[in-house]
Amino acid sequence: MTDDLDPTPLLRLREGVYAGDLAVAAIAELDLFTRLGSEAWSPAEIAAALGLAVRPATAMCDALEGLGLLDRSGERFTASALARAHLTAGAEADLRPYFESLSERPAVAELTAVLRTGAPAAWASSAGGEDWAARLSDPAFAERFTAAMDARGRVLAPALAQTLVDLPFQRVLDVAGGSGVYAAALLAARPGIEAAVLERPPVDEASRTLLARRGQSAIAVVAGDMFAGLPAGYDLHLYSHVLHDWDVPAVESLFRASFAALAPGGWIVDYDVHTGDGSPAAGAYSALLMHATQGRCYAESEIAGLMVKAGFAGVLR
């Protein structure tokens, strides 16, 4: 892949589609920056003060930090100088009415509802009303969604394989691995290993179809619900762009299941987009995830802390 054909801008275009609407919701519906003033607030405090759910409020803070509207100090946020100058009541150059003129956009209403209830909106603002997790029970949607994640994975998987090429493992379970694109990349980098994908029906059938189409049927597909327990016999559990679909209690349950299923010395790997450093791309992606899934992007420190809580030791970043 040559530098001038780097697809990263295309990924960010797709993954940042809700960030602007979330900013409009924060300004026009919540008047967030007037409420913050010059004080430092945690996401949980913002949620409590404004009647929001903590999960989407956390994602909102990450997204607004990426847009330069919030400043972070540890786990607390303050309105940036830009926001205080233009997005607060009484500001000489108050731009809130300019944003309020967009408050009737459907996505703004959807994001406001997610912020207040914590419940995901319909996938991609579809008329069906079901979120991503519910729609995966439809074989046609499962096939289309798995193909979409496979397309993204073909861009991201090689970097994962290179990162793990020297890690001592022999049998990898790609948990909720979709098309198996990440397991396939590991197998290509380490031909001697065994790899399997765990997917719930009917996604497992989409996984088998895509693997067979690519001539990678050596990768097994295990049908099962990851929240019902994980199969034993593997020495590495891979969660590649999976944890961000779920809230903290669900992530904790997965880590406990991995700890129970892995033999001593086994590995657990999280490969994902992480927040915490003010990245505009990560914040925008978290806005998309809070819209239609039960999760958000997590900071590396959050994931490491949850791994240690589940019993894992020696967390590497």
GUBAVEX-361162 format. One line per 5 residues: number of its first residue (from 1); for each residue x negated, y, z of C-alpha. Coordinates in steps of 0.001 Angstrom, whole numbers, plus 500000, padded with zeros to 6 digits. Each point is the difference from the previous one (the first is absolute). Last residue first. Layout:
NUM) X:Y:Z  ...
END
This chain:
317) 499453:498177:525765  499129:496987:502164  502005:498781:503003  497898:497744:502204  502833:498430:501961
312) 503530:498823:499239  502401:499367:502864  503276:501552:498828  499142:503265:501790  496669:500043:498157
307) 501824:499777:496679  502463:502721:501046  497124:502322:500909  498230:499372:496706  503207:500774:498096
302) 500501:503273:501869  496336:500994:499624  500177:499434:496245  502886:502475:499859  503285:498574:498804
297) 501989:500652:496829  503736:499694:500522  502523:497280:500756  503605:498828:499756  500032:500583:496272
292) 501769:502407:497625  499285:503557:501095  497293:499369:502605  497925:498300:497301  500246:502916:497578
287) 499012:502494:502697  497081:497757:500993  498790:500182:496400  499945:503795:500212  497992:499909:503218
282) 497518:497517:498556  499512:502072:496834  499621:503289:501876  497334:498461:502287  500084:501752:503371
277) 497649:497501:501638  502526:498057:502031  501722:497998:497293  499199:496598:498561  500696:498386:496624
272) 499709:496233:500257  497872:496889:500330  500507:498414:503434  497885:496892:500559  500338:497349:502721
267) 497085:497630:500490  499574:496642:501679  497311:499301:502597  502387:498055:502218  502613:498328:497762
262) 502678:502202:498475  503685:499218:500563  500536:501591:503426  497995:503140:499206  501813:500321:496685
257) 503388:499750:501714  498977:502623:502568  498866:502283:497181  503305:499514:498202  501996:500780:503153
252) 498020:503199:500580  500640:501120:496432  503735:499420:500528  500016:502003:503229  498056:502851:498308
247) 502332:500574:497047  499668:498137:496718  499257:500672:496324  496533:501401:500770  498960:496575:501258
242) 500067:498469:496532  497512:501842:497804  497655:496988:500238  500471:497995:503165  497425:497238:499640
237) 499789:497181:502519  496630:498263:500051  499066:496617:501492  503000:498064:498733  501348:496688:501307
232) 503070:501184:501871  503186:501304:498393  501426:503359:501138  503120:500541:502088  503617:501018:499446
227) 499038:503618:499247  497930:498846:497023  503091:498469:498431  499051:496980:497923  499238:498545:496605
222) 496334:499110:499547  498510:500804:496607  496757:498235:499183  497249:501679:498000  498726:497390:497542
217) 502825:501200:497740  497841:502901:498880  500539:499832:496242  501263:503576:499844  503551:498977:499070
212) 499866:497285:502644  499150:502560:502691  502786:502314:498813  502629:497258:500002  498914:498565:503336
207) 500221:503413:501658  503444:500708:498499  501131:496669:501439  498606:500919:503416  501923:503293:499889
202) 503261:498009:500188  499202:498862:502641  497460:501273:502534  496347:500230:499096  496772:498507:501360
197) 497234:499945:497405  497236:497402:500093  496271:500058:499397  497193:497467:500190  496370:501113:499833
192) 497202:498792:497744  500486:502537:497204  499202:502998:502265  500343:503180:497920  502669:498513:497732
187) 501741:498415:502995  500066:503336:501815  501503:501689:496939  502609:497252:499710  500980:500417:503656
182) 500498:503704:499316  502141:499393:496904  502058:497350:501758  503179:501255:498310  501559:500996:503286
177) 497488:499501:502804  502456:499995:502894  497076:498524:501957  497066:499091:497742  498769:496938:501883
172) 496271:499488:499494  498054:496753:500418  496189:500008:499983  498853:502953:502095  496658:501608:500863
167) 500195:503596:498678  497446:500619:497250  502426:500804:497172  502423:501868:502261  499332:503552:498791
162) 499509:498869:496410  503328:498196:499986  501802:503003:501469  498551:502300:497344  501138:497599:497260
157) 503575:499956:501368  500891:503676:499590  500639:500410:496268  501491:496550:499427  501983:500547:503191
152) 501928:502918:498540  501251:497876:497106  500704:497088:502362  502044:502306:502235  502208:500849:497026
147) 500273:496363:498918  501096:499049:503517  502639:502743:499935  501413:498846:496664  500088:496332:501015
142) 501558:500752:503387  502535:502314:498341  501107:497232:497649  500011:497387:502778  502188:502149:502312
137) 498930:499243:503599  497337:502686:499589  502793:502584:500037  500330:499885:503771  496326:500752:500587
132) 499944:502907:497526  502994:501825:501396  503560:499457:498864  502363:502850:499040  500702:498741:496505
127) 499895:503476:498465  496227:499975:499830  497938:502635:501809  496794:498072:499186  501061:497341:502530
122) 502971:501217:502005  499008:501903:503113  498226:498458:502975  501543:500320:503474  498108:502202:502485
117) 503224:501891:500692  499010:503666:499974  496918:499852:497804  501660:497513:497648  503024:502294:499665
112) 497762:502979:499239  498175:497897:497416  503251:499106:498252  501255:503599:500042  496728:501237:498517
107) 500093:497196:497427  503417:501152:498790  498769:503574:499285  502392:502397:501729  497223:501518:502128
102) 498277:501469:496954  501073:503624:500638  498845:499500:503582  496431:499911:498713  500115:503577:498705
97) 501989:501029:503062  497133:498739:502206  497405:502192:498294  499605:502513:502832  497375:502619:499072
92) 500383:502210:503066  500552:496961:502211  503012:500444:502276  501144:496397:499754  497175:497693:498971
87) 498904:498600:496638  497690:502644:498507  497349:501145:502464  500473:497215:502535  499876:497367:497251
82) 496769:501392:498523  498407:500334:503428  500776:496341:500587  502832:498897:502272  498566:497876:502788
77) 499673:496238:500266  499026:497594:502761  498354:496564:499961  496443:501305:499990  500212:503567:498755
72) 501840:500109:496688  500968:503065:497973  503364:500135:498252  501018:501715:496750  496930:499071:497944
67) 501895:497588:497752  498167:497012:501485  500989:501183:503467  503588:500167:498801  499847:496370:498859
62) 498447:498767:503251  502557:501909:502065  502863:498626:497911  498723:496430:500447  500013:500490:503770
57) 503518:501441:499897  501069:497027:497872  498913:497520:502696  501021:502115:503021  503673:500396:499119
52) 501216:503581:499986  502130:502091:502351  497944:503170:499572  498368:500211:503426  499628:496237:500459
47) 498529:499445:496544  497584:502903:500378  498920:498601:503361  499457:496552:498473  498024:501520:497126
42) 497746:501719:502547  500294:503762:500378  497495:502847:500196  501502:503454:500499  499605:503013:497692
37) 503595:500042:498774  501212:496417:499795  503682:500894:499634  499332:502617:497333  497890:497430:498213
32) 502655:497301:500052  502926:501953:498601  501655:496544:499990  502144:500127:496853  498242:502601:497857
27) 496366:499651:501038  499669:496338:500984  502455:498920:497294  498151:502027:497356  496718:498396:501106
22) 501595:496557:499695  501174:500869:496498  496451:500910:499021  498565:496759:501380  502571:497724:498351
17) 498204:499231:496698  496552:499639:501518  499572:496300:499284  500807:500288:496295  497718:502941:499296
12) 497361:498610:502344  499829:496759:498053  499734:501927:496748  497209:502205:501361  498119:496833:501087
7) 500095:498468:496500  496301:500693:499309  499714:500247:496219  497487:502878:499972  497866:498162:502538
2) 499708:496885:497864  501597:496714:501107
END
